[in-house]
Amino acid sequence: MNMSKLTPQDALDYHKYPKPGKIEVVPTKRYSTPEDLALAYSPGVAYPCLEIKEDPAKVFDYTGRANLVAVISNGTAVLGLGNIGALASKPVMEGKALLFKIFAGIDAYDIEIDETDPARFIDTVKALTPTFGGINLEDIKAPECFEIESRLKAECDIPVMHDDQHGTAIISAAGLLNAAEIQGKDLSELRLVVNGAGAAAIACTRLYCALGVKHENVVMCDSRGVISTRRTGLTPQKQEFATSRPIETLAEALVDADAFVGLSVAGVLTADMLRTMAPKPIVFALANPDPEIDYDTAMASRPDIIFATGRSDYPNQINNVLGFPYIFRGALDCLATSINEEMKIAAARAIAELAHRPVPKTIAHAYGHEDLCFGKDYILPKPFDRRLLTTVAPAVILAAMESGVARKAITDMEYYKATLQTIACSNDALIAYLIKMQGQCMIGSHPRRQA
């Protein structure tokens, strides 16, 4: 199915037939005899219960907790739909659970919590943590999402990540590393303009700075223009990136800028603005479904540009699915207590490095680019490149062990990679089908709205 021909009825039928929803529970143990059921439940189940009571760490030995992620939302910032509520967010959360399974072999349950008060939401999620090995927060609006994630990370002993923030940050950071390399720009000298000041924009900018972009070289804009030290009423997150430069508008900010990252709305970036940027500009226009400037206009305005969007029908898609399944895979497998900055940076660098490698012919053919190779139109791997699993998860584990948050050491990394390859191969048929159906249209990164 071509994405451009996708109709509302196609989407509704996909979610409804042959039975409603996109995930189901499948037993992992035999269950065909009375003896099997006695082991699965009463009386056999009492023995692992007692083992866990004596040593809580044994929950990872006797249950599926180490391979189980909760996809949790309150529906306050769903895709480009806004605050549609917990119930209406369920199709998206089911979809996220599906992606965890098909790309990284992770079991995931979607949990929609009908609560907008941050404190009550946090308490609810904390009460659920004995069930899960990790928590993927999703589609929670700013600024509440900052407090929610921060407190849960501090108060839970399992990995917690708000993917709307950090998934976008990690993938776009990988793209920025490669784009800067191709354009011959040093991150420490890069003059960056970020349009949008929501959760994703703040997380992206923080990660870019952690990778080498200087804070003083960043200008952030919101719907009122440049976020400057002269403005009042700024949130703490906006104050973090307020500039003292004597500029007020996006157009002024872009003069001689090396890079633009848009996490805002369609049409705010014009061809004239592009032409004022420095030579060899980098433009990530990530508003979906329509970017801040359309592809054809951008390419015609600046032939020296590297251009990326959140869409799968243009080159250089910034797509969260390149990261979150494999980041959680690594975090779960080393029983990490958190997903920290070191792990995020390791993931970004691993994704960036993979784009340098020769592209398997099967992947290149599936995307209709037989000559696909590292360069201006290929700064990131494609979503269906199964090497992501064996590249990103090990990098995350090494960072977790080196930074002291791994409770389990992976000592034989080559053996571990071989086990990951088994997971990748187990999904080959499904992934091949999705490629054939151009299923990447299902997994485009989220549209963002400027704060």
Kinemage of the C-alpha trace (Angstrom):
@kinemage 1
@onewidth
@group {chain A} dominant
@subgroup {mainchain}
@vectorlist {calphas} color= white
{ca met a 1} P 0.000 0.000 0.000
{ca asn a 2} L 1.528 3.276 -1.059
{ca met a 3} L 1.479 5.855 1.729
{ca ser a 4} L 0.223 8.551 -0.605
{ca lys a 5} L -2.810 6.372 -1.367
{ca leu a 6} L -3.560 5.472 2.252
{ca thr a 7} L -7.192 6.311 3.055
{ca pro a 8} L -8.956 6.690 6.420
{ca gln a 9} L -10.918 3.519 5.657
{ca asp a 10} L -7.678 1.597 5.017
{ca ala a 11} L -6.473 2.597 8.476
{ca leu a 12} L -9.779 1.795 10.160
{ca asp a 13} L -9.947 -1.631 8.496
{ca tyr a 14} L -6.352 -2.373 9.495
{ca his a 15} L -7.128 -1.730 13.150
{ca lys a 16} L -10.485 -3.561 13.128
{ca tyr a 17} L -9.890 -6.749 11.109
{ca pro a 18} L -9.521 -9.699 11.413
{ca lys a 19} L -10.015 -8.809 15.074
{ca pro a 20} L -9.799 -5.439 16.827
{ca gly a 21} L -6.452 -4.200 18.072
{ca lys a 22} L -2.826 -4.905 17.160
{ca ile a 23} L -1.440 -7.045 20.003
{ca glu a 24} L -2.373 -10.159 21.944
{ca val a 25} L -1.010 -12.342 24.754
{ca val a 26} L 0.635 -15.629 23.736
{ca pro a 27} L 1.693 -18.348 26.237
{ca thr a 28} L 5.406 -19.168 26.434
{ca lys a 29} L 5.098 -22.464 28.319
{ca arg a 30} L 3.430 -25.758 27.496
{ca tyr a 31} L -0.179 -26.037 28.695
{ca ser a 32} L -1.646 -29.164 27.111
{ca thr a 33} L -1.847 -31.498 30.141
{ca pro a 34} L -3.103 -31.338 33.740
{ca glu a 35} L 0.519 -31.543 34.871
{ca asp a 36} L 1.366 -28.485 32.761
{ca leu a 37} L -1.428 -26.500 34.361
{ca ala a 38} L -0.343 -27.648 37.834
{ca leu a 39} L 3.107 -26.241 37.115
{ca ala a 40} L 1.787 -23.047 35.569
{ca tyr a 41} L -0.613 -22.250 38.382
{ca ser a 42} L -1.599 -24.191 41.491
{ca pro a 43} L 0.283 -25.725 43.219
{ca gly a 44} L 3.513 -25.299 41.223
{ca val a 45} L 3.442 -21.535 41.001
{ca ala a 46} L 3.963 -21.238 44.758
{ca tyr a 47} L 7.617 -22.258 44.487
{ca pro a 48} L 8.833 -19.340 42.338
{ca cys a 49} L 6.692 -17.017 44.479
{ca leu a 50} L 8.583 -18.127 47.600
{ca glu a 51} L 11.925 -17.821 45.830
{ca ile a 52} L 11.129 -14.235 44.838
{ca lys a 53} L 9.919 -13.435 48.358
{ca glu a 54} L 13.307 -14.472 49.724
{ca asp a 55} L 15.300 -12.781 46.925
{ca pro a 56} L 13.434 -10.145 44.882
{ca ala a 57} L 16.094 -10.238 42.142
{ca lys a 58} L 14.881 -13.717 41.244
{ca val a 59} L 11.779 -12.153 39.696
{ca phe a 60} L 13.938 -11.819 36.589
{ca asp a 61} L 14.636 -15.572 36.635
{ca tyr a 62} L 11.108 -16.842 37.092
{ca thr a 63} L 8.904 -14.296 35.329
{ca gly a 64} L 8.848 -12.279 32.119
{ca arg a 65} L 9.575 -8.985 33.880
{ca ala a 66} L 13.009 -8.601 32.256
{ca asn a 67} L 11.433 -8.571 28.805
{ca leu a 68} L 8.340 -6.513 29.548
{ca val a 69} L 7.853 -2.800 28.902
{ca ala a 70} L 4.858 -0.643 29.754
{ca val a 71} L 3.838 1.900 27.120
{ca ile a 72} L 2.086 4.505 29.251
{ca ser a 73} L 0.204 7.664 28.297
{ca asn a 74} L -2.533 9.950 29.560
{ca gly a 75} L -3.397 11.050 26.017
{ca thr a 76} L -2.601 14.732 26.523
{ca ala a 77} L -0.328 15.148 23.468
{ca val a 78} L -1.125 12.397 20.978
{ca leu a 79} L 0.657 12.674 17.636
{ca gly a 80} L -0.607 15.830 15.936
{ca leu a 81} L -4.044 15.350 17.485
{ca gly a 82} L -3.316 17.070 20.778
{ca asn a 83} L -5.143 16.322 24.023
{ca ile a 84} L -7.601 13.652 22.878
{ca gly a 85} L -7.667 11.782 26.189
{ca ala a 86} L -6.456 8.443 27.464
{ca leu a 87} L -9.065 6.269 25.734
{ca ala a 88} L -8.527 7.747 22.270
{ca ser a 89} L -4.760 7.321 22.640
{ca lys a 90} L -5.029 3.520 22.898
{ca pro a 91} L -4.508 2.767 19.168
{ca val a 92} L -1.219 4.667 19.266
{ca met a 93} L -0.028 2.909 22.410
{ca glu a 94} L -0.937 -0.482 20.944
{ca gly a 95} L 1.069 0.474 17.888
{ca lys a 96} L 4.080 1.320 20.007
{ca ala a 97} L 3.796 -2.059 21.721
{ca leu a 98} L 3.734 -3.701 18.291
{ca leu a 99} L 6.960 -1.937 17.306
{ca phe a 100} L 8.744 -3.060 20.464
{ca lys a 101} L 7.900 -6.655 19.593
{ca ile a 102} L 8.670 -6.752 15.889
{ca phe a 103} L 11.907 -4.784 16.029
{ca ala a 104} L 13.459 -5.953 19.306
{ca gly a 105} L 11.517 -8.983 20.542
{ca ile a 106} L 10.291 -7.043 23.587
{ca asp a 107} L 6.865 -7.772 25.038
{ca ala a 108} L 4.951 -4.581 25.748
{ca tyr a 109} L 1.585 -3.721 27.236
{ca asp a 110} L -0.149 -0.447 26.543
{ca ile a 111} L -1.531 1.306 29.631
{ca glu a 112} L -3.722 4.365 29.247
{ca ile a 113} L -4.132 6.293 32.496
{ca asp a 114} L -7.053 8.696 32.771
{ca glu a 115} L -5.224 11.234 34.914
{ca thr a 116} L -3.815 14.669 34.069
{ca asp a 117} L -2.579 15.675 37.520
{ca pro a 118} L 1.189 14.971 37.442
{ca ala a 119} L 1.442 13.849 41.071
{ca arg a 120} L -1.452 11.384 40.774
{ca phe a 121} L -0.149 10.132 37.422
{ca ile a 122} L 3.298 9.555 38.921
{ca asp a 123} L 1.870 7.668 41.880
{ca thr a 124} L -0.158 5.445 39.550
{ca val a 125} L 2.822 4.592 37.382
{ca lys a 126} L 5.044 3.910 40.406
{ca ala a 127} L 2.452 1.478 41.741
{ca leu a 128} L 2.697 -0.490 38.485
{ca thr a 129} L 6.488 -0.911 38.454
{ca pro a 130} L 6.614 -4.415 40.033
{ca thr a 131} L 5.062 -5.702 36.796
{ca phe a 132} L 7.538 -4.255 34.319
{ca gly a 133} L 11.205 -4.200 33.439
{ca gly a 134} L 10.959 -0.760 31.837
{ca ile a 135} L 8.564 2.127 31.251
{ca asn a 136} L 8.124 3.956 27.952
{ca leu a 137} L 6.229 7.185 28.577
{ca glu a 138} L 4.410 8.416 25.509
{ca asp a 139} L 2.403 11.403 24.282
{ca ile a 140} L 2.319 13.399 27.528
{ca lys a 141} L 2.198 17.147 27.070
{ca ala a 142} L 4.790 19.676 28.179
{ca pro a 143} L 5.630 21.000 30.669
{ca glu a 144} L 4.057 18.252 32.815
{ca cys a 145} L 6.083 15.588 31.002
{ca phe a 146} L 9.352 17.012 32.400
{ca glu a 147} L 8.242 16.634 36.019
{ca ile a 148} L 6.673 13.233 35.374
{ca glu a 149} L 9.759 11.736 33.774
{ca ser a 150} L 12.190 13.354 36.189
{ca arg a 151} L 10.401 12.075 39.281
{ca leu a 152} L 9.801 8.593 37.900
{ca lys a 153} L 13.463 8.258 36.938
{ca ala a 154} L 14.481 9.318 40.437
{ca glu a 155} L 11.976 7.161 42.287
{ca cys a 156} L 11.918 3.948 40.199
{ca asp a 157} L 14.657 1.333 39.915
{ca ile a 158} L 13.835 0.377 36.326
{ca pro a 159} L 14.516 2.245 33.050
{ca val a 160} L 12.077 5.089 32.364
{ca met a 161} L 12.155 7.094 29.139
{ca his a 162} L 9.743 9.596 27.620
{ca asp a 163} L 10.272 8.700 23.984
{ca asp a 164} L 8.673 11.876 22.637
{ca gln a 165} L 11.587 13.713 24.194
{ca his a 166} L 14.548 11.411 24.031
{ca gly a 167} L 13.744 9.220 21.046
{ca thr a 168} L 13.547 12.258 18.787
{ca ala a 169} L 16.669 13.674 20.439
{ca ile a 170} L 18.726 10.523 19.952
{ca ile a 171} L 17.811 9.962 16.306
{ca ser a 172} L 18.156 13.605 15.297
{ca ala a 173} L 21.478 13.767 17.156
{ca ala a 174} L 22.730 10.802 15.140
{ca gly a 175} L 21.635 12.599 11.986
{ca leu a 176} L 23.301 15.811 13.114
{ca leu a 177} L 26.595 14.028 13.768
{ca asn a 178} L 26.630 12.636 10.246
{ca ala a 179} L 25.302 15.758 8.546
{ca ala a 180} L 27.956 17.886 10.237
{ca glu a 181} L 30.636 15.435 9.130
{ca ile a 182} L 29.452 15.511 5.512
{ca gln a 183} L 29.145 19.310 5.489
{ca gly a 184} L 32.546 19.762 7.108
{ca lys a 185} L 31.179 21.488 10.225
{ca asp a 186} L 32.552 21.122 13.759
{ca leu a 187} L 29.822 20.746 16.381
{ca ser a 188} L 31.730 23.017 18.745
{ca glu a 189} L 31.420 25.832 16.210
{ca leu a 190} L 27.954 24.996 14.875
{ca arg a 191} L 25.463 27.884 15.012
{ca leu a 192} L 22.116 26.195 15.693
{ca val a 193} L 18.549 27.497 15.510
{ca val a 194} L 15.807 25.376 17.099
{ca asn a 195} L 12.225 26.285 16.242
{ca gly a 196} L 9.858 24.903 18.863
{ca ala a 197} L 10.292 24.728 22.614
{ca gly a 198} L 8.233 21.712 23.608
{ca ala a 199} L 9.390 18.450 25.151
{ca ala a 200} L 11.142 17.139 22.050
{ca ala a 201} L 12.865 20.436 21.265
{ca ile a 202} L 14.243 20.816 24.784
{ca ala a 203} L 15.506 17.220 24.882
{ca cys a 204} L 17.048 17.513 21.416
{ca thr a 205} L 18.910 20.689 22.243
{ca arg a 206} L 20.208 19.304 25.518
{ca leu a 207} L 21.569 16.233 23.756
{ca tyr a 208} L 23.166 18.289 20.966
{ca cys a 209} L 24.954 20.313 23.643
{ca ala a 210} L 26.103 17.112 25.359
{ca leu a 211} L 27.617 16.051 22.023
{ca gly a 212} L 29.555 19.281 21.602
{ca val a 213} L 27.281 22.097 20.427
{ca lys a 214} L 28.022 25.163 22.547
{ca his a 215} L 25.151 26.561 24.555
{ca glu a 216} L 25.975 30.111 23.489
{ca asn a 217} L 25.669 29.107 19.820
{ca val a 218} L 22.027 28.012 20.229
{ca val a 219} L 19.008 30.186 19.505
{ca met a 220} L 15.616 28.676 20.379
{ca cys a 221} L 12.316 30.079 19.114
{ca asp a 222} L 8.725 29.470 20.101
{ca ser a 223} L 5.442 30.803 18.727
{ca arg a 224} L 6.312 34.295 20.015
{ca gly a 225} L 9.728 34.409 18.371
{ca val a 226} L 13.225 34.181 19.808
{ca ile a 227} L 13.382 33.040 23.426
{ca ser a 228} L 15.508 35.770 24.915
{ca thr a 229} L 16.611 36.880 28.351
{ca arg a 230} L 14.490 40.004 27.832
{ca arg a 231} L 11.250 37.990 27.937
{ca thr a 232} L 9.296 37.322 31.098
{ca gly a 233} L 7.157 34.390 32.145
{ca leu a 234} L 9.439 31.741 30.643
{ca thr a 235} L 9.275 28.161 31.918
{ca pro a 236} L 12.501 26.851 33.492
{ca gln a 237} L 13.104 24.792 30.355
{ca lys a 238} L 12.839 27.853 28.106
{ca gln a 239} L 15.002 29.928 30.457
{ca glu a 240} L 17.710 27.300 29.997
{ca phe a 241} L 18.067 28.305 26.344
{ca ala a 242} L 17.248 32.003 26.475
{ca thr a 243} L 19.720 34.090 24.477
{ca ser a 244} L 20.945 37.617 25.150
{ca arg a 245} L 21.502 38.293 21.441
{ca pro a 246} L 19.588 41.338 20.132
{ca ile a 247} L 17.280 39.384 17.842
{ca glu a 248} L 13.542 38.812 18.002
{ca thr a 249} L 12.402 36.705 15.026
{ca leu a 250} L 13.147 33.362 13.446
{ca ala a 251} L 14.261 35.135 10.276
{ca glu a 252} L 16.840 37.138 12.230
{ca ala a 253} L 18.052 34.039 14.049
{ca leu a 254} L 18.678 32.155 10.800
{ca val a 255} L 21.107 34.679 9.309
{ca asp a 256} L 24.466 32.851 8.986
{ca ala a 257} L 23.149 29.870 10.994
{ca asp a 258} L 24.724 26.499 10.183
{ca ala a 259} L 21.778 24.345 11.210
{ca phe a 260} L 18.013 24.530 11.734
{ca val a 261} L 15.997 21.976 13.677
{ca gly a 262} L 12.234 22.415 13.488
{ca leu a 263} L 9.892 20.738 15.943
{ca ser a 264} L 7.030 23.094 15.334
{ca val a 265} L 4.494 23.657 12.538
{ca ala a 266} L 4.357 23.575 8.767
{ca gly a 267} L 5.311 26.570 6.674
{ca val a 268} L 7.271 28.649 9.198
{ca leu a 269} L 10.540 28.351 7.262
{ca thr a 270} L 10.664 30.142 3.911
{ca ala a 271} L 13.003 29.900 0.949
{ca asp a 272} L 14.223 33.419 1.636
{ca met a 273} L 15.145 32.456 5.189
{ca leu a 274} L 17.021 29.408 3.917
{ca arg a 275} L 19.062 31.537 1.559
{ca thr a 276} L 20.361 33.629 4.475
{ca met a 277} L 21.885 30.610 6.222
{ca ala a 278} L 25.594 29.834 6.115
{ca pro a 279} L 27.096 27.743 3.284
{ca lys a 280} L 26.271 24.026 3.401
{ca pro a 281} L 23.339 24.336 5.819
{ca ile a 282} L 21.771 21.469 7.737
{ca val a 283} L 17.964 21.617 7.962
{ca phe a 284} L 15.893 19.125 9.931
{ca ala a 285} L 12.250 20.113 9.322
{ca leu a 286} L 10.480 17.618 11.569
{ca ala a 287} L 6.887 18.838 11.798
{ca asn a 288} L 4.556 16.087 10.567
{ca pro a 289} L 2.782 15.431 8.327
{ca asp a 290} L 3.959 18.661 6.685
{ca pro a 291} L 7.452 19.951 7.508
{ca glu a 292} L 8.408 23.540 8.290
{ca ile a 293} L 9.406 23.886 4.620
{ca asp a 294} L 8.524 21.434 1.895
{ca tyr a 295} L 11.205 19.237 0.374
{ca asp a 296} L 11.084 20.594 -3.183
{ca thr a 297} L 11.274 24.223 -2.064
{ca ala a 298} L 14.163 23.526 0.279
{ca met a 299} L 16.196 21.636 -2.313
{ca ala a 300} L 15.578 24.260 -4.989
{ca ser a 301} L 16.513 27.091 -2.635
{ca arg a 302} L 19.795 25.609 -1.415
{ca pro a 303} L 21.455 22.936 -3.554
{ca asp a 304} L 24.175 22.672 -0.879
{ca ile a 305} L 21.678 21.668 1.825
{ca ile a 306} L 21.345 18.459 3.839
{ca phe a 307} L 17.623 18.151 4.469
{ca ala a 308} L 15.744 15.767 6.756
{ca thr a 309} L 12.106 15.402 7.750
{ca gly a 310} L 9.936 13.088 9.843
{ca arg a 311} L 8.413 11.571 6.702
{ca ser a 312} L 9.229 8.260 5.064
{ca asp a 313} L 8.621 9.511 1.515
{ca tyr a 314} L 11.663 11.825 1.565
{ca pro a 315} L 15.347 11.046 2.170
{ca asn a 316} L 16.773 11.197 5.694
{ca gln a 317} L 13.745 10.350 7.809
{ca ile a 318} L 14.209 11.179 11.498
{ca asn a 319} L 12.282 8.244 12.904
{ca asn a 320} L 12.110 7.284 16.587
{ca val a 321} L 11.853 3.599 15.706
{ca leu a 322} L 15.576 3.682 14.902
{ca gly a 323} L 16.194 3.999 18.623
{ca phe a 324} L 13.653 3.115 21.288
{ca pro a 325} L 13.295 -0.659 20.636
{ca tyr a 326} L 17.054 -1.182 20.778
{ca ile a 327} L 17.708 1.217 23.663
{ca phe a 328} L 15.195 -0.654 25.796
{ca arg a 329} L 16.541 -3.995 24.541
{ca gly a 330} L 19.982 -3.133 25.851
{ca ala a 331} L 18.668 -1.599 29.075
{ca leu a 332} L 16.525 -4.658 29.827
{ca asp a 333} L 19.235 -7.182 29.024
{ca cys a 334} L 21.725 -5.693 31.477
{ca leu a 335} L 18.973 -5.033 34.058
{ca ala a 336} L 19.770 -1.325 34.012
{ca thr a 337} L 18.269 0.807 36.759
{ca ser a 338} L 17.852 3.746 34.382
{ca ile a 339} L 18.445 5.048 30.871
{ca asn a 340} L 21.032 7.765 31.473
{ca glu a 341} L 22.761 10.350 29.298
{ca glu a 342} L 25.701 8.055 28.629
{ca met a 343} L 23.364 5.411 27.201
{ca lys a 344} L 21.559 7.966 25.015
{ca ile a 345} L 24.832 9.319 23.632
{ca ala a 346} L 26.067 5.779 22.985
{ca ala a 347} L 22.856 5.012 21.082
{ca ala a 348} L 23.155 8.164 18.978
{ca arg a 349} L 26.774 7.427 18.085
{ca ala a 350} L 25.986 3.792 17.257
{ca ile a 351} L 23.131 4.772 14.938
{ca ala a 352} L 25.333 7.384 13.268
{ca glu a 353} L 28.128 4.858 12.794
{ca leu a 354} L 25.834 2.274 11.217
{ca ala a 355} L 24.963 4.714 8.420
{ca his a 356} L 28.626 4.675 7.373
{ca arg a 357} L 28.561 0.940 6.646
{ca pro a 358} L 27.662 -0.532 3.251
{ca val a 359} L 23.897 -0.979 2.968
{ca pro a 360} L 22.708 -4.575 2.428
{ca lys a 361} L 21.272 -5.006 -1.051
{ca thr a 362} L 17.983 -6.282 0.366
{ca ile a 363} L 17.466 -3.038 2.289
{ca ala a 364} L 18.532 -0.831 -0.605
{ca his a 365} L 16.222 -2.709 -2.984
{ca ala a 366} L 13.292 -2.522 -0.561
{ca tyr a 367} L 13.580 1.261 -0.491
{ca gly a 368} L 14.093 1.573 -4.236
{ca his a 369} L 17.651 2.922 -4.002
{ca glu a 370} L 20.110 0.385 -5.350
{ca asp a 371} L 23.014 2.813 -4.845
{ca leu a 372} L 22.115 3.722 -1.268
{ca cys a 373} L 25.258 4.804 0.577
{ca phe a 374} L 26.467 7.281 3.187
{ca gly a 375} L 26.043 10.825 1.951
{ca lys a 376} L 23.735 13.835 1.785
{ca asp a 377} L 20.642 11.695 1.079
{ca tyr a 378} L 21.534 8.910 3.514
{ca ile a 379} L 22.629 10.198 6.910
{ca leu a 380} L 20.681 7.607 8.939
{ca pro a 381} L 19.959 3.877 8.603
{ca lys a 382} L 16.582 2.826 7.297
{ca pro a 383} L 13.973 1.647 9.843
{ca phe a 384} L 13.969 -1.935 8.553
{ca asp a 385} L 17.753 -2.357 8.770
{ca arg a 386} L 17.897 -5.226 11.247
{ca arg a 387} L 21.564 -4.436 12.009
{ca leu a 388} L 20.230 -1.717 14.301
{ca leu a 389} L 19.412 -4.372 16.895
{ca thr a 390} L 22.930 -5.830 16.953
{ca thr a 391} L 24.546 -2.390 16.835
{ca val a 392} L 22.562 -0.167 19.193
{ca ala a 393} L 21.662 -2.569 22.019
{ca pro a 394} L 25.307 -3.618 22.673
{ca ala a 395} L 26.420 0.027 22.631
{ca val a 396} L 23.738 0.869 25.199
{ca ile a 397} L 24.815 -2.026 27.407
{ca leu a 398} L 28.478 -1.005 27.338
{ca ala a 399} L 27.512 2.536 28.334
{ca ala a 400} L 25.265 1.216 31.115
{ca met a 401} L 28.063 -0.961 32.503
{ca glu a 402} L 30.665 1.809 32.258
{ca ser a 403} L 28.369 4.344 33.946
{ca gly a 404} L 27.424 1.968 36.760
{ca val a 405} L 23.686 1.512 36.178
{ca ala a 406} L 23.822 -2.106 34.909
{ca arg a 407} L 22.907 -4.735 37.498
{ca lys a 408} L 23.962 -7.543 35.165
{ca ala a 409} L 27.279 -7.643 33.311
{ca ile a 410} L 27.337 -8.893 29.718
{ca thr a 411} L 30.835 -10.359 29.541
{ca asp a 412} L 30.668 -12.160 26.186
{ca met a 413} L 29.464 -9.464 23.805
{ca glu a 414} L 29.903 -11.577 20.678
{ca tyr a 415} L 27.656 -14.266 22.111
{ca tyr a 416} L 25.143 -11.604 23.096
{ca lys a 417} L 25.141 -10.207 19.576
{ca ala a 418} L 24.487 -13.713 18.259
{ca thr a 419} L 21.406 -13.984 20.478
{ca leu a 420} L 20.208 -10.642 19.135
{ca gln a 421} L 20.682 -11.912 15.621
{ca thr a 422} L 18.317 -14.761 16.469
{ca ile a 423} L 15.679 -12.227 17.521
{ca ala a 424} L 16.192 -10.278 14.294
{ca cys a 425} L 15.889 -13.396 12.153
{ca ser a 426} L 12.743 -14.549 13.953
{ca asn a 427} L 10.962 -11.491 12.626
{ca asp a 428} L 12.338 -11.667 9.079
{ca ala a 429} L 9.083 -12.828 7.485
{ca leu a 430} L 7.014 -10.156 9.189
{ca ile a 431} L 9.482 -7.391 8.411
{ca ala a 432} L 9.752 -8.526 4.793
{ca tyr a 433} L 5.980 -8.287 4.523
{ca leu a 434} L 5.944 -4.820 6.062
{ca ile a 435} L 8.616 -3.643 3.639
{ca lys a 436} L 6.633 -5.037 0.743
{ca met a 437} L 3.556 -3.164 1.935
{ca gln a 438} L 5.628 -0.023 2.511
{ca gly a 439} L 4.768 -0.396 6.169
{ca gln a 440} L 7.211 2.346 7.105
{ca cys a 441} L 4.267 4.744 6.713
{ca met a 442} L 2.991 3.244 9.984
{ca ile a 443} L 6.041 4.275 11.965
{ca gly a 444} L 6.771 7.857 11.053
{ca ser a 445} L 8.050 10.013 13.889
{ca his a 446} L 5.455 12.016 15.721
{ca pro a 447} L 4.276 15.397 14.508
{ca arg a 448} L 5.354 18.125 16.865
{ca arg a 449} L 3.640 21.324 17.736
{ca gln a 450} L 5.456 24.460 18.755
{ca ala a 451} L 5.010 25.549 22.357
